[in-house]
């Protein structure tokens, strides 16, 4: 987990936080964290990524992808629909 979080922080430092490549990396990292059972860490990253992607607009495909990813994470934590 530390290596993954460090990679995300490094990516954020090297590239603007709202840059599409940074957001795509964070999105993919959250998927990987969830696959490893790190559901809470994935949720936190999903929430942060979604908040940053909203600058693209609520209906932008990347924003919608991030919202979907967060929903999947909430479901994995048993929190969907709350």
Order of alpha helices (4+ residues) and beta strands (2+ residues): alpha-alpha-alpha-alpha
